[in-house]
Amino acid sequence: MVFLLIFSLFPPLRTAEEFGFGNIPREPENSFSVTYQNLYAIPELQTVKIDWLNGSYGIGFSHFGTSFYRELILEGTLIKQIDKTFFIIEPSLLNLSQEDEDNFGFSADFLIGFSLPNHSVYLRTFHPVSWIRNSTIPAELELCGVYTDEWNKIGVKLNYTENWGIGLGFGYEIRFPTFNASLGLLTNPLIPTAGFSFELSKMRFGVGIQNHPYLGLSETFTVNHGIFKTEKRGIK
């Protein structure tokens, strides 16, 4: 299958708002959320993820693929803030199933950041610690900065992916009380992104799209329930 050749194991799944904002992360919120993603209109490249976060801890489960090739993740989230510095740790148990062969492993993602009222800078790593099928998963490193005011949000990131190289990400969002719209751009390869979200009572609905120059359009949809005001950690 073609997707086995062009995708790394257990890539990070972005929410719809992140997906349309140049893959730049959002602050975790106290909520129950469901995210669905379909890459390049290929049925085998569908992911569903369920997340629950309450204060400084949470849990999530995701399913990628089909009966021929499947990736399952059960992850936890631990958040700690000390003054203007915040830490997020996400340990995960992994299951990779291919042609009736099951493989189990583990991984851990980390984020450390520093926040001011309108600015935040943070370093995020995916799979710096991992093990499955007697090997490690290629690590990914992101250095990000976000500026936010009442009406605008601007984000930029520098990322490095092991065995792939360096890329950049840019995002701009215009913000209204219950509606946001965003545009973004990724490099290596050059991928434009766009998205929007709107709130209705305690529900928020998000849509994000990316257009790969060779593989085509990808869509991500996220629904959040129970949006409560949370302690600001800098990523908004």
N, C-alpha and C positions, 0 to 999 in steps of 0.2 A: 504494500500500500504506500502511496506517495507521501502521506503524512508522517509515516515512520522515518522518512528520509530527511524531511525539512523541518521537523520540530524536535526540540530537546525534551527531555523528560520533565514532567511536572512544572510547566512554565507558570509564572504568577498570573492569577486571574484578576483582572481589574473590574471594578464596578463600572456601571454605565457612565457615570459622571467622570470617573478617571479616564475611561476609554476615549471619551470625546475631548478630553483636556490634555492631550499629549502624553497619556499614561502617567500623569503626575498624581500622586496619592492624595486622598482626603483624610481628614481627621476621623478616627473611629467614633461612632455615635452609639448611644444606648438605644438599641433597636433590634428587631427581628427582621432580617432581610433575605430575599431570594434573588439571585442573579442567574440569568440565562445568557449564554454566548454561543454564536454560530460563526465559525471562521470560514470565509470564502465560499459560503453556500454549499459546503460539503457535509453530508449527513454524518460522516464519521467524526467530524470535528465539532461536536456539540458538548458543552459543559453546563452543568447545573450546580450551583453552590448555595447552601443554606447557612446563614450566620446568625448567631445570637450574642449580643454584647451587653453587659450590665456593669457599668462603672469600670473597675480595673481588671476585669476578667471576662472571658467569653469562650465560645466553642463554635466550630464550623465543620461542615462536611461537604465535599464536592465529588462529582462523578463526571469523568470525561471518557468519551469513546463509545464503543459498542461491545458486543460479546466477543468479537474477534480480537480487539485490543482495548483494554480498559485501564484507566488510572483512577484510584480512589484515594482521597485524603481525609483524614480526621485530624483536625488541628485545634490547638488551644491558643488563647491570647492572654497575655499578662502585660498590664500597663502600670508604669510607675513614674510619677512626676516629682521632681525635687526642684523647687523654686521655678526657674524658667527653662529647666532642662527636663526632657521627657525620654523615657525608654519604653520600647515595645519589644516583647519576645514572643515568637509564635512557633512553638514546637509542634511537630506533625508526625503522625504515623502514616506510612504509605503502603499501598498495595498496587502492584502492576500485574495484570492478567493478560496473557497472550497465548492463544492457541492452547487453552486448558492448562497452561503453566502459571502458577501463582508465585509471585515474589513479594516479600515484605521488607520494609526498610523504614528509615526515619530521616527527618530533616529538621532544621531550625532556621528561622529567619529573624533578623534583628533590625531595629531602627533606633537611632539616637538623634535627638534634635534639640535645637535651642530656639525659643520663641520670644518675640517682642509683640507689642500690641498690633502692629500691621505687617510684621515680617516674620518669617521663619526660615531656618536653614537646617537641613537634616541629612543624615547619611543612612542609607538603607541597603541591606544585603539580603539576597535570596540564596538559600542553599550553601552558606559558607561551611556548614556542618551537615553532611548527608551520607547515606549509605544505602544502596539497593543493587541487587544483582552483582554483588562482589565488586562494586565500583561506586564512585561518587557522581553526583549530579553537577553539571557545569554551573558555577556560581555566577551571580549577577550583582553588580554594585551600582548604586545610584547616589549621586550627590545633587540635592535639589534645593531650590530657593523659591519661596512664594511670597508675593506681596498682595495684601487684601485691604480694600476699603469698602465703604458702604455700597458702591455701585460696580466695582471692578475687582477682578482677581487676575494676576499675572504670574505665571509659573515658568521656570526653566530648570532643566536637569541635564546632567552629564552622566551617562551610564556606560559601564563596561560589562560585556558578557563574555565569559570564558569560551574560547574556541570560536568566537564570532567577531569581537572587536569593540570599538568605541562608537557611540552614537549620542545624538542630542535630542532633547524634547522641549517643545515650547507649547504654552497654552495661554489663551485669553478667555475670560468669562465676563459677561455682563450680567449683573445681579439685580433682581427685583424682589419685592417682599415674598412672593410665592412662585416665582418663575426665574430660571437661569438658562442662558444659552452660551455655548462655548465653541471655540475653534482651536485647533492645535496642529502641530507638525512634528513628525518624527524623522530622523535621518538614519541612514544605513539599514534598510533602504529608505527613500523619501516617501513618507506616508502621511497624507493629510487626514485630520480627524475632525469630527464635529459632534455636538450633542446638545441635549436640553433636558431639563428636569422641571417638575412642578409639584407643589405640595397641596394636599387636600386633607384638612383636618390633621390627623396624626399619620397620614400616608404620604410618601413621596415616591414619584414615578420618574425614572430616568431612562433615557435612550442615548446610546453612543455608537458611532460608526467610524470605521477606518477603511481607507481604500488603498490596498497594496498595489503597486504598479504592475505586478505580474500575476498575482493570484486573485485579485478582485476584492469585492466588498465583504466586510465583516460587521456583524451587529452584536451589541450587548444591551440587555434590558435588566434593570434592577428595580425592585419594589421594596421599600422600607416601611415598616409599621412600628409605631410607637416612637416618634421622633421627640426626644426630650432635650432640653438645653443641657449641654455637658460642659464640664470644665475645659476651658480652651487650652490646647496644647500647642497651638501654632499652625497646624494644618487645618484649614477650614473648608 
